[in-house]
């Protein structure tokens, strides 16, 4: 009973928020709706017993990716009239993608309805068992069967990170930068000069 | 009343939640008072001393003052988001307490991924600030919220790495499990490497700096001085809080304070044995379970109070960081240090040098 109430609340939250993402007039509101959708989806994951995935969804998507979205969208100066002009032009392509996704969803739902979520394929996904936590289960599969894919994903991310740094790093000349090691290593001998000044004469620089 | 039905379960948990939140909110009032007293003491002032004995009721006087004032919403503000932001800060600060173990078995939700949950909730705290700054439709709050977003996202990374070292030492993400691993005296605490023989001294050398990294990152994550750049009054008036007044401002303030106490609780649980006493607890065996849990509760809150005094002292003593220094500390010092520590602890575990 409580489970059903929670499920329908969360599912309604996901769908309502998703509708809000595409229908909100203000892009910042769209991003906030997107965050609500992520959060409700995390709740659905918890209900399915996939608490690790739920937490990852919150930490990675809500806690980091969506913050950057929000960051970018808030700083953009969006011209709403210009945005709406392209609507008719992009409608055929957008509609095609929408129909394609709908067909996929129908196929997936139909196969789940027929075979159950775990499927009947050998080596397919397994249902969670009570005695092992799903972090352990994921860890065992990820670091044994899929270790090369895991490493490959890590390499792709590393290359992407280095690429981002290379593209944005600029060494501008004439900018004063603080070198903390230099400051800390400074001694009285290096930092000052004691000069004996005779009366009536200046100091030579 | 039958507690096994849906309604009974709901009421039972509602009661548990109130049992945690209501004393917590009352305690926050006194933590606020303590914060101001420590700050005053360092500056050789008296601090709040008028309302009630020793000024103890000052926070309640402030509360009523906030509540009965007018809520001003700026004309150009996005009204819904403007009022939602403090609510989010406040709610998120309280939600995290659901998984904090207060004593043996005394926890609302004993979930397997408790530590990840706390990490996730603390990373969501940035939304209240960034939404509040944007919705105010004003330059100073917006700059403050952008600073805050960059700062919190940066320090979250090193907090995550430090948490991983603790998970590697304990072998579990369950907070109860992490606390139970540290039983039997302060030499078994994670800050000293988790105990279990002289070879753990290697882990001690790694974990003590990790505790320091966590503490400093916690200061940055909660926007406490010396990292209170989002509300740096000499540059941004009051940062993201400029346009807030009355109850919304109060919610921001309580939310921030509850987050700070939550961070203190996290340090106590992850590194300092949670509800375990610093000495062997064999004498507890003959005790009534409720009394033993109460003993744990006192220990945990003692540690939290101690860490809160540290937070207050840092606020009083350390001058504010400049923004580029803050970013340098987070990305160039803490991130590599904690990353190397994760690799070292993982290596120690894999090659069986420690437990």
Interface residues (C-beta under 8 A of the other chain):
Chain A: X1 X2 X26 X28 X29 X32 X35 X51 X52 X55 X56 X58 X59 X62 X63 X64 X67 X68 X70 X71 X74 X75 X133 X134 X135 X178 X180
Chain B: X6 X9 X10 X78 X81 X111 X112 X113 X116 X117 X119 X120 X123 X124 X126 X127 X130 X131 X134 X142 X146 X149 X153 X156 X160 X173 X324 X325 X328
